[in-house]
Each structure stands twice: as C-alpha cells, then as structure tokens.
C-alpha cells in the first residue's frame, strides 16, 4: 500500500505528527505540551488538570446545538518495547513507521497506535470543518498503560459530556460495552550476595523471539511466557544438581506477556555438560509444546563470567515460587451475553535482579471483583510462602455492561447502515479507563471501539490501515445521529 492510499489522510497526518513526540507512560510531558499548544493554535478551549489529562472542547456545528454532548476519549501514552538488539531511546527518538501490505508497523519498536491512533482520530475531528456534530469534548488521559493514574486522578467535573466514546479498542467491527478490573502484585526477595564455590562453572541461559502480547487481550491464546519457561527449567535442574542462581531477568511491562529473558547460574564443573544436555532436550520439548503460537522462539546457552550468587535458601524459594505461581486463564465468564470470554486471569510479567533484590511484577484481571480479589490473594500467598515481601496496588474497577445503553443502540444501527452487517457487541478482558469513569460518572453512557491492531505491547505491533477509515466513518455517522437533550 502506498502512503497516498492511507485514508483518511487527515487522521494519518495527525498520527505521523504524534509519532514524532516521545510519550512513554509516566513521561508524557512533551505530549501534554503538544496537545496544549495544538488546542490553542486552533482557537479551541483547552485545559489541563493537575495530573496532566488534557481536554479540548469544540462547539456544535450550526443546527446541532441542542444535541447531547459527546466525549471522545483516548490515552496519550504508549508502551515502550523494542527488539533486544534495537538501539532506540523512547525518551528522545521518533517512532519510525513502515507500510507492509495493508499494515502499518514500526522499525523494531512498538508502534504506539495503542492509543496514538485514537488521539489522531480525535485531533482530526477537532480540526475538521466539514463534519456535522453536536458539542464535543476530546479528552486525552495520561499513564493508561501502567497505573491508569490519569483516569484515576481526574478532577471532579473535568468532563461534562452525556455520552463517551472510548477509542482504545483493537478489533474493528466489535463494540465493547464492559471490561475487566485489574490489580498488580509486586513481590520482592531481599538477600546478601555471596560467592559461589571456587570450582563452580557459570552458565548463562536465555530465550527470545516469543510472541508475547497484551496480558489481557491475548492471555487465552496459549502464548509462551518467558518467565514461566525459564523457571520450569531451573526448577527441574534444582532437583538434580546443586544449582546456584546468580541472576534472573525477564519482561519489561506489567501488562505484557514477557517475550524474552535470561538467567545466570553456577553449577559444579562435573554437572555442566549434563545441564547443557538437559537444556537442549528441554528446548525441543517447549518448542513442540508451543509450535502453534510461538514459531520463532530461540534458546541459547553459553559460559559466562563468574559473579556473586543468591543465597541458596532464597534462590530455592524464588525458583519454587516461579514454578508454582498461577499464570494464564483462571476462569471463563458464565454470562452468555459475554460470549464465553475470559473472566479471570493472571500474568507474571517481569523479574529484575539487582544487587540484593529480586523484584517480581504480576498482573491479575477479572470482570468479577470478588474473583479478582481471590486471584490476587492466590498470587500473594505463593510469594508470601516463599518469603517475599508482597505489595498490591488498589487497581481499577470493572466496567459493567449497561443493558439500556442508548449509545450502544446508536452505534449498532450506524454500523449496520454503513457496512451492511451486524457488529459484535461484547466485553473485553483487558482494562479500559471506562471502568474508572463509570465510578466517577455513574450516569455516563459509554462504548469503546477502534481500528484493528495486532501485536500490541510488543515490537510486532501493527495497525490494519483500511480499518482506520471504517472507524472514522463509523464515528462521524454516530455523531450525526446523537439525540437532542
């Protein structure tokens, strides 16, 4: 596909500008300033609240002044991940985009279409002078990808609309009307580094090239988790040899399935060849186990320099905990209206070894808040039994389906009229800011939709170009049919 064929051009022009602006989660200052200046340069009322959310207002077009006010909402931050060997600075470098057939992707990094394309659609709408609509508010929240601090810290009364359209979904043709709640569990092991026995041999093992993905949207797809795989091998060897763990590092983001990782161990000289043989057998078994979902996984093992190790009792407890901790789908929704989607899950997302600590992050999700609490307690108990210090975030609430939603009916009728087929109305296992909005604004009628994205939260992230125009046309048609107050 030629760049000239990327429609609507006004949306992709905005997205190209956004790709120039660094906007990692929690470090969105450059994006906040860009949006503030953009609103001012277009003579639109713009405000920024104390946590950094930006709101840009646009009045109704003539003849639509009496329509209900609609909020168009997206988040400004992006997940920052890259290939292991990619040299890239997310705080300063621009995202380099490429077209591959009908897909827009990036060069070895996340694309940031989650949710930069939602921001681009909103800015294109604000700039347009040929679209009929009632009064609108475009809201851009910060830090959605880590702790939802933008939505959770939003000042009372910041938004004034009657209906809200969230543009942070990833499957065109699907209209989302509920989402999971979630919490994050953080476990820390503390230790005093010590020397390995003098005659021990140091080995580094690693895995890379896993599919990874979003830990909510992709958790049911049986994709390999680098942490769980490395932990499995260490647990097996721990029961055979005197393995001394020196390092274990894997994963980056709390909401992504880890794609790569490595460990460093010290083993008796006489055991090193047996461990290499075990590793080769193990690699073959795991490749066969995940031959459908993870076709590009790579295993490696080599000798490495000596270093200090973790005391044996702590390392043993840590490895046992990684083997034991629940990971993947825990329960499926029984509500028929939610089409058998995942109800409850957990994903062990990252492990970082520093000089004296092992820090573990895992995220839990559920559409049923009591089961979310149960799953969080299950994960917490595993690490408590292993002797770790455990903390958990307050998290974010689930967004419950609203059966009487007028906005859902408008969106469904519009989609059928435009495309001649029924959209899928469903819930999503990932978290959306709509859950927090539903607590603060209980009367707000909300839906979520967006163009098709794949590989989000990974360097494989890509945007299906033709679906952007479909979402744009759908949004414009919805705005033209919003009822009067």
VOGU-3710 file (C-alpha; in Angstrom, 3 decimals, decimal comma):
1> xxxxxxxxxx> 0,000/0,000/0,000  1,320/3,424/-0,988  1,260/6,205/1,596  -1,079/8,089/-0,713  -3,647/5,338/-0,157  -3,699/5,760/3,622  -7,189/7,055/4,312  -8,460/9,169/5,864  -5,399/11,294/5,113  -6,304/13,776/7,857
11> xxxxxxxxxx> -6,082/11,030/10,507  -2,762/9,634/9,283  -1,294/13,132/9,111  -2,115/13,576/12,781  -0,686/10,152/13,604  2,564/10,958/11,778  2,939/14,067/13,940  2,244/12,056/17,105  4,939/9,508/16,174  7,478/12,356/16,343
21> xxxxxxxxxx> 6,699/13,017/20,008  8,161/10,815/22,784  5,370/9,739/25,132  6,349/6,850/27,390  3,926/6,109/30,210  4,565/8,469/33,153  6,789/10,651/30,963  4,194/12,263/28,720  5,223/15,896/29,358  6,155/16,521/25,718
31> xxxxxxxxxx> 2,807/15,144/24,554  0,859/17,191/27,102  2,594/20,356/25,903  1,968/19,404/22,280  -1,771/18,955/22,897  -1,990/22,172/24,891  -0,315/24,155/22,108  -2,316/22,353/19,422  -5,607/23,348/21,039  -4,503/26,957/21,469
41> xxxxxxxxxx> -3,292/27,175/17,856  -6,744/26,053/16,671  -8,543/28,559/18,917  -10,221/25,777/20,867  -10,837/25,911/24,605  -8,155/23,711/26,160  -7,499/22,774/29,766  -5,065/20,537/31,622  -5,883/19,137/35,061  -3,468/18,652/37,941
51> xxxxxxxxxx> -2,433/15,124/36,880  -1,845/16,029/33,231  -5,044/14,998/31,444  -5,860/17,299/28,528  -9,364/18,309/27,384  -10,078/20,207/24,166  -13,621/21,463/23,543  -15,336/22,126/20,254  -18,767/23,652/19,890  -21,616/22,215/17,872
61> xxxxxxxxxx> -21,944/22,827/14,158  -24,947/25,020/13,185  -28,247/23,230/13,761  -26,823/20,712/16,241  -26,526/22,898/19,326  -29,274/21,027/21,200  -27,650/17,595/20,884  -26,281/15,687/23,863  -22,621/16,431/24,484  -20,254/13,590/23,471
71> xxxxxxxxxx> -16,812/12,895/24,957  -14,249/11,363/22,587  -11,608/9,772/24,827  -8,193/8,223/24,197  -4,922/7,920/26,098  -1,755/9,745/25,092  0,910/7,379/26,471  2,340/4,280/24,820  4,006/1,017/25,825  7,722/1,236/25,042
81> xxxxxxxxxx> 9,243/-2,068/23,968  11,872/-2,922/21,379  13,799/-5,806/19,980  16,744/-6,838/22,146  19,328/-5,653/19,621  17,496/-2,444/18,607  19,242/0,817/19,557  16,402/3,199/20,409  15,715/5,897/23,014  11,985/6,209/23,719
91> xxxxxxxxxx> 12,535/9,487/25,588  14,047/11,243/22,574  13,678/9,291/19,328  10,760/9,416/16,896  8,940/6,191/16,012  9,922/5,057/12,512  6,903/3,654/10,666  6,750/1,276/7,711  3,987/0,005/5,450  3,793/-3,745/4,902
101> xxxxxxxxxx> 0,851/-4,507/2,631  -2,255/-3,271/4,415  -0,437/-2,922/7,743  1,397/-0,019/9,343  4,209/-1,103/11,651  7,384/0,255/13,255  11,080/-0,488/12,845  11,933/-2,791/15,744  9,808/-0,982/18,338  6,227/-0,717/19,456
111> xxxxxxxxxx> 4,239/1,418/17,018  2,260/3,395/19,599  -1,008/3,062/17,678  -2,259/1,894/21,076  -3,584/4,524/21,566  -1,916/7,076/19,310  -4,374/6,288/16,536  -7,241/7,184/18,892  -5,555/10,505/19,654  -5,071/11,096/15,914
121> xxxxxxxxxx> -8,752/10,428/15,175  -9,794/12,881/17,889  -7,447/15,620/16,633  -8,637/15,120/13,052  -12,219/15,522/14,261  -11,370/18,698/16,169  -9,634/20,168/13,123  -12,360/19,292/10,602  -14,794/21,956/9,390  -16,891/19,656/7,182
131> xxxxxxxxxx> -18,407/17,302/9,764  -21,808/17,705/11,422  -21,862/17,149/15,187  -23,179/18,430/18,479  -20,902/19,771/21,205  -17,871/17,535/21,785  -15,079/17,202/24,302  -11,907/15,374/23,310  -10,170/14,006/26,402  -6,608/12,697/26,358
141> xxxxxxxxxx> -5,567/10,839/29,502  -2,043/10,066/30,621  -0,428/6,930/32,053  -3,131/4,494/30,980  -0,666/1,719/30,254  0,867/1,391/33,722  -1,386/2,520/36,565  -4,270/4,463/34,972  -3,190/7,457/37,044  -4,664/9,891/34,530
151> xxxxxxxxxx> -8,174/8,457/34,743  -7,995/7,724/38,474  -6,649/11,185/39,312  -9,006/13,127/37,064  -10,527/16,114/38,822  -14,256/16,075/39,526  -16,216/17,837/36,788  -13,298/17,797/34,353  -15,565/16,114/31,776  -19,096/17,429/31,236
161> xxxxxxxxxx> -20,462/15,193/28,489  -23,512/12,919/28,489  -22,029/10,101/26,382  -18,463/8,833/25,997  -16,811/7,040/23,078  -13,519/5,437/24,046  -11,172/4,880/21,076  -8,847/2,385/22,778  -10,077/-0,931/21,359  -8,270/-3,144/18,875
171> xxxxxxxxxx> -10,802/-5,047/16,789  -12,758/-3,207/14,122  -16,328/-4,460/13,930  -16,521/-5,026/17,664  -18,221/-2,622/20,053  -17,120/-3,064/23,640  -19,574/-2,421/26,466  -17,718/-3,802/29,507  -14,166/-4,542/30,650  -12,228/-6,342/33,352
181> xxxxxxxxxx> -10,944/-4,801/36,538  -7,343/-5,357/37,500  -4,640/-5,144/40,134  -0,870/-5,560/40,183  1,097/-7,726/42,614  4,729/-6,858/43,362  6,914/-9,319/45,279  10,471/-8,633/46,432  13,090/-11,042/47,731  15,954/-9,421/49,692
191> xxxxxxxxxx> 19,348/-11,087/50,054  23,032/-10,548/50,695  25,091/-11,644/47,674  27,673/-14,317/48,328  30,439/-16,078/46,441  29,867/-19,371/44,686  32,200/-22,287/45,489  35,528/-21,730/43,749  35,249/-24,769/41,489  31,791/-23,887/40,120
201> xxxxxxxxxx> 31,171/-23,095/36,444  28,962/-20,137/35,383  26,366/-20,576/32,643  24,005/-18,110/31,002  20,756/-19,397/29,502  18,274/-17,335/27,527  15,127/-17,441/25,451  13,935/-14,856/22,932  11,628/-14,440/19,957  8,413/-15,314/21,787
211> xxxxxxxxxx> 5,140/-13,888/20,521  4,296/-12,080/23,751  1,290/-9,774/23,562  -1,209/-7,979/25,749  -1,744/-9,826/29,016  -5,479/-9,140/28,888  -6,405/-9,401/25,243  -4,020/-12,267/24,404  -3,964/-14,275/27,644  -6,248/-17,015/26,313
221> xxxxxxxxxx> -4,110/-17,665/23,209  -1,680/-20,057/24,933  1,366/-17,970/24,179  4,623/-18,860/25,881  5,673/-16,781/28,901  9,471/-16,413/29,066  9,487/-16,246/32,877  7,483/-19,413/33,311  9,618/-21,296/30,781  12,937/-20,303/32,370
231> xxxxxxxxxx> 11,510/-21,050/35,806  10,427/-24,505/34,697  13,931/-25,383/33,602  15,549/-24,076/36,791  13,068/-25,989/38,937  13,895/-29,234/37,113  17,641/-28,715/37,470  17,353/-27,619/41,097  16,065/-31,079/41,931  19,006/-32,756/40,172
241> xxxxxxxxxx> 22,092/-30,633/40,852  23,475/-28,061/43,251  22,402/-25,075/41,145  23,330/-21,611/42,450  21,279/-18,782/40,942  23,087/-15,505/40,231  20,623/-13,574/38,044  17,149/-13,834/36,542  15,844/-11,048/34,300  12,823/-11,071/32,027
251> xxxxxxxxxx> 9,978/-8,825/30,899  9,519/-5,059/30,934  5,864/-4,077/31,231  3,295/-5,114/33,832  0,623/-5,589/31,150  2,595/-7,604/28,593  3,411/-11,307/28,301  7,239/-11,425/28,526  8,877/-12,247/25,184  12,455/-12,883/26,294
261> xxxxxxxxxx> 14,568/-13,449/29,376  17,777/-14,916/30,744  19,294/-16,477/33,837  22,840/-16,937/35,110  23,628/-19,954/37,274  26,732/-21,519/38,808  26,979/-25,312/38,775  29,585/-27,924/39,754  32,106/-28,464/36,974  31,139/-32,112/36,669
271> xxxxxxxxxx> 27,468/-31,164/36,069  27,871/-28,541/33,359  27,647/-30,873/30,359  24,640/-32,657/31,811  22,894/-29,312/32,261  23,670/-28,334/28,666  22,184/-31,637/27,511  19,098/-31,109/29,691  18,712/-27,618/28,232  18,744/-28,928/24,661
281> xxxxxxxxxx> 16,140/-31,566/25,464  14,017/-29,031/27,341  14,210/-26,537/24,452  12,992/-29,160/21,989  10,062/-30,078/24,260  9,000/-26,459/24,747  9,262/-25,700/21,030  6,951/-28,625/20,379  4,582/-27,509/23,137  4,206/-24,020/21,623
291> xxxxxxxxxx> 4,672/-24,899/17,942  1,389/-23,178/17,026  1,624/-19,906/18,954  5,399/-19,264/19,125  7,085/-20,362/15,944  10,130/-18,076/16,245  11,350/-18,873/19,764  15,102/-19,242/20,204  17,010/-20,879/23,058  20,639/-20,240/23,874
301> xxxxxxxxxx> 23,190/-21,282/26,487  26,845/-20,325/26,924  29,543/-19,955/29,542  29,831/-16,570/31,251  31,964/-14,683/33,752  31,860/-15,528/37,440  29,905/-13,266/39,771  28,222/-13,351/43,154  25,198/-15,575/43,676  21,959/-15,511/45,636
311> xxxxxxxxxx> 21,975/-17,496/48,918  20,720/-20,994/48,266  17,645/-20,874/50,522  16,366/-17,667/48,922  17,128/-18,825/45,389  15,358/-22,120/46,038  12,251/-20,383/47,398  12,247/-17,976/44,452  12,501/-20,752/41,858  9,776/-22,766/43,588
321> xxxxxxxxxx> 7,516/-19,702/43,634  8,017/-19,086/39,909  7,158/-22,728/39,229  4,072/-22,597/41,459  2,562/-19,178/40,732  -0,689/-19,281/38,786  -0,352/-17,951/35,239  -2,860/-17,732/32,406  -6,637/-18,166/32,385  -8,231/-18,896/35,739
331> xxxxxxxxxx> -11,969/-18,726/34,875  -14,276/-18,193/31,877  -17,344/-15,919/32,005  -20,586/-17,806/32,548  -22,734/-14,857/31,384  -23,920/-15,778/27,876  -24,009/-12,112/26,829  -20,205/-12,016/27,145  -19,689/-14,859/24,647  -17,556/-17,096/26,850
341> xxxxxxxxxx> -14,746/-14,556/27,197  -12,039/-14,859/29,839  -13,335/-13,811/33,247  -10,249/-14,069/35,481  -6,546/-14,385/34,714  -3,057/-13,642/35,956  0,187/-12,926/34,126  3,654/-12,915/35,667  5,074/-10,010/33,719  8,595/-9,097/34,781
351> xxxxxxxxxx> 11,503/-10,085/37,014  14,515/-7,894/37,694  17,566/-8,978/39,671  19,672/-6,201/41,167  22,446/-6,304/43,754  20,500/-7,614/46,731  16,911/-7,841/45,433  14,735/-9,858/43,110  11,688/-7,832/42,050  8,689/-9,588/40,533
361> xxxxxxxxxx> 5,615/-7,993/38,948  2,411/-9,889/38,100  -0,973/-8,553/36,995  -4,400/-10,002/37,756  -7,641/-9,249/35,904  -11,300/-10,165/36,306  -14,764/-8,988/35,313  -15,960/-10,182/38,734  -14,413/-8,126/41,511  -14,760/-10,835/44,191
371> xxxxxxxxxx> -12,873/-13,265/41,960  -10,269/-10,599/41,256  -9,662/-10,381/44,996  -9,417/-14,175/45,206  -6,918/-14,365/42,350  -4,817/-11,567/43,860  -4,776/-13,392/47,189  -3,718/-16,611/45,441  -0,723/-14,913/43,823  0,133/-13,068/47,036
381> xxxxxxxxxx> 0,031/-16,265/49,091  2,508/-18,051/46,812  5,113/-15,343/47,240  4,420/-14,941/50,963  5,015/-18,662/51,454  8,312/-18,240/49,615  9,372/-15,487/51,994  9,000/-12,442/49,744  7,687/-9,031/50,748  4,440/-8,503/48,824
391> xxxxxxxxxx> 2,589/-5,310/47,894  -0,516/-4,905/45,747  -1,964/-1,866/44,014  -5,527/-0,720/44,553  -6,074/-1,379/40,865  -9,032/-0,315/38,787  -12,676/-1,446/38,721  -14,515/-3,477/36,133  -16,885/-1,689/33,766  -20,278/-3,351/33,932
401> xxxxxxxxxx> -22,447/-3,718/30,852  -25,366/-1,255/30,648  -28,282/-3,123/29,009  -30,317/0,047/28,387  -27,486/1,960/26,706  -28,792/4,364/24,068  -25,292/4,921/22,720  -24,825/1,200/22,084  -28,028/1,084/20,027  -26,962/4,155/18,035
411> xxxxxxxxxx> -23,556/2,602/17,334  -25,019/-0,768/16,308  -27,639/0,791/13,995  -24,987/3,044/12,450  -22,647/0,133/11,804  -25,362/-1,928/10,115  -26,327/1,027/7,928  -22,745/1,757/6,873  -21,389/-1,764/6,394  -24,433/-3,971/5,896
421> xxxxxxxxxx> -23,614/-6,352/8,739  -24,026/-6,709/12,482  -21,159/-5,611/14,704  -20,126/-7,806/17,616  -21,196/-6,310/20,940  -19,054/-7,749/23,718  -16,914/-7,261/26,774  -13,128/-7,213/26,849  -10,791/-8,894/29,333  -8,321/-6,028/29,153
431> xxxxxxxxxx> -8,777/-2,977/31,341  -10,278/0,205/29,945  -10,500/3,602/31,566  -14,281/3,292/31,245  -14,212/1,279/34,483  -12,899/4,279/36,421  -15,194/6,684/34,566  -18,197/4,543/35,486  -17,403/5,088/39,190  -16,901/8,848/38,885
441> xxxxxxxxxx> -19,675/9,463/36,344  -22,322/6,794/37,038  -24,802/8,235/34,507  -22,319/8,391/31,644  -23,378/6,229/28,688  -20,204/4,651/27,222  -18,927/2,397/24,449  -15,464/1,580/23,125  -14,309/0,738/19,614  -11,305/1,260/17,364
451> xxxxxxxxxx> -9,367/0,026/14,320  -7,738/-3,384/14,197  -4,382/-3,685/15,974  -2,263/-6,778/16,424  0,852/-7,479/18,487  0,157/-4,594/20,864  2,672/-4,011/23,666  5,381/-5,716/21,550  7,683/-4,725/18,671  5,289/-6,684/16,450
461> xxxxxxxxxx> 2,552/-4,071/16,989  0,803/-3,250/13,713  -2,251/-1,322/12,558  -4,591/-2,548/9,812  -4,770/0,571/7,650  -8,182/0,089/5,946  -9,940/-0,270/9,309  -8,981/3,283/10,301  -11,266/4,688/7,612  -14,046/2,357/8,722
471> xxxxxxxxxx> -13,753/3,548/12,320  -13,590/7,172/11,188  -16,766/6,825/9,093  -18,498/4,992/11,926  -17,608/7,695/14,446  -18,743/10,512/12,144  -22,060/8,798/11,478  -22,659/8,212/15,204  -22,034/11,907/15,928  -24,543/12,899/13,250
481> xxxxx> -27,283/10,839/14,929  -26,800/11,757/18,593  -30,221/12,672/20,045  -31,245/16,004/21,476  -31,111/16,674/25,197
//
